[in-house]
Amino acid sequence: MLLPTLSDPTTREAVRFGDEVLTFSELADAARAVVSRLGGARRVAVWATPSPHTCLAVVGALVAGVTVVPLNPKVGERELAHILADSSPELVLAAPGVDLPDGLAGLARVDVDLAARESGPLPEEADPESPAFIVYTSGTTGPPKGVLMPRRAIASNLDALADAWEWTAEDVLVHALPLFHVHGLVVGVLGPLRRGGGVRHVGRFDSAVIAAELAGPATMMFGVPTMYHRLAADCEADPAVAAGVGRARLLVSGSAALPASDHARITRATGLAVVERYGMTETLMNTSVRASGDRRPGTVGLPVDGVELRLVDDDGVPFAEVETVGEIEVRGPNLFLGYLNRPDATAAALHDGWFRTGDMAVREADGYVRIVGRRATDLIKSGGYKIGAGEIENALLEHPGVAEVAVTGEPDDDLGERIVAWVVPAGPPPALEELADHVARLLSPHKRPRVVRYLESLPRNEMGKVTKRALGA
């Protein structure tokens, strides 16, 4: 069962957004009311605002066995039209009073009522292989692709994370992540609801609010690197924030690499070491540093239970050498079913049960995985070497004159590609020679940047990831 806590619910808090609260018992009864309003629909869109209405809409649809298409409330007109045409939802669920864009005018709207209740048995559990969600990728290489995410993948992966993070019903999660993506919705809402401990969503990220929650009932925090960067600064500036965060049992970072400098700042301020994990929409979480393991900055730990991971060379041949860059392939019960209406893309991504992630990594001697970037944007071939942009970025972030940085490659007649550092300076811009010498000393000479370009800020998406294609443009 995907959400076993609803079959025999307690009066413990399940979902809290400020003063709006649903207990597990209330959530179960309210979910039944949602089920009765779906009218036999097979697929529904959810206007995924950061609200308890989104959580209830998703839970109600999942209880009914209906596939959910989460919609980013900031979605543009063209992308929304593509998603609706591709996924063909029959209804759109939304919080009452929320204005929906004109692009949704053709869908029947269901306003989600937090106060509605119905009793009786829950519907029969849906087939584990049926899609729970269609989550759309970011569309960096074309129109967004709809990822068919089965219930089996969610249940197995959340249980694997519970094992890795020692996550139990005694844990309460706090976060401020968006609810239209895997991180915030699947792991950040369904995870605590499956465990039985509940989730507290604080809306917009605020270090003081997060600290207050962790000083109280919350025991775990999920966040992205931009959040942890702000949290590090606020912990350094305010002992009360540091004390509250320091009471957490577990701090988990994902969606992008957390710089080693921010790891160190948070540990100095709070006494806690952040756990990193690695996942994708198509696979959920593949690896993680375990709660009781070595919380080594710059790594994403070991494969979680049930997931097989291997590195392959440019010809797709697996290899076992350590500290050698290769593409990550994974297989296991965490994998998606395929891309909606895209058999070509599905066939290109899946082979013999393995999924080609497009992520480049090295394996350390003890099996820990270290991500060095995306094949499409972060693998730089310079002077005969394969170089991961991520390790250069981490090295540059250790320089006191660098506040933020992204590293890319650009064509070079001599080297093939030259390394370019896009730097947001922390004060007077450091010279190219100074940054190049810094990288050469920490890593090796062939990994030093040949060009530095200074920016006021880096372009990022809503999950905090740098959009490197915008830099190239």
Summary of the structure (lengths in Angstrom):
residues: 473
radius of gyration: 22.4
end to end distance: 47.0
largest distance: 72.4
contacts: 1638
relative contact order: 0.09
helix: 31%
strand: 28%
